[in-house]
């Protein structure tokens, strides 16, 4: 029994030691003042299927923050990705019918920054300059 417990402990420790840290992503977009209440209400009551799909896509610690700067409201989004193929997981997420419906509700609330709008996107990529574990 001791041998089995030692072996199990060693396997668990080894799997923890080899686990890759998550990749971190962040984005910024604007929030239309006339749609802010709708956007906040949607996120106060997120659709369970959308949340399940986000988790299924290896996303964790997903947060959206709001900040007013110079009379305009901006959203800052942060997440950690634990999968191995971000592009493929994002394609699956984007193909999900409930997620697509969710975006039809949230996208009109947002005001893309010029760089994102030029690419037909809602969110602008943000670059990490510091991280403390």
Secondary structure, DSSP 8 states (H G I E B T S, - for coil): -HHHHHHHHHHHHHHHHH----EEEEEEEEE-GGGHHHHHHHHHT--HHHHHHHHHTTEEEEEEEEEEETTEEEEEEEEEE-SS-HHHHHHHHHH-HHHHHHHHHHGGGEE--HHHHHTT-SSEE--------
